[in-house]
Amino acid sequence: MGNKMTQVLSYYHTERGLVKTRMEEGGCLRKFDSARYWCEKRQSTGAGSDVRTCMGKTARLRECMQCNEAHFRTCIRDMDKGLKHDDNALRIGWLYTTPPPEDQRWKWRWWTGMIIRP
């Protein structure tokens, strides 16, 4: 069990580093860091007032990524896919009543999967 957690944390740090590098190369690192900070704060404190800030910062990150669409094509696709999934979850009402799977709780929902795949 401890080995599984070590693997998950290792993957988390690797993914986080790759995404940050990708954001920096595309010119959106500051927007990414700002969005990550506010959305992480919302997740850790459960503060309702930070939800709008998180959404606004994420929207600005998306706009930044759109300005360099060639660089962020796969990131935009994955972000849109995640947002569509969240919208569908809200529509059926389970997003805030059902916790994410145990192995997914360490991820930031809106940037999961933004690594370029070979």
Secondary structure, DSSP 8 states (H G I E B T S, - for coil): -HHHHHHHHHHHHHHHHHHHHHHHHTT-HHHHHHHHHHHHHHHHH--THHHHHHHHHHHHHHHHHHHTHHHHHHHHHHHHHHHHHHHHHHHHT-TTTS---GGGTTS-GGGTT-S---
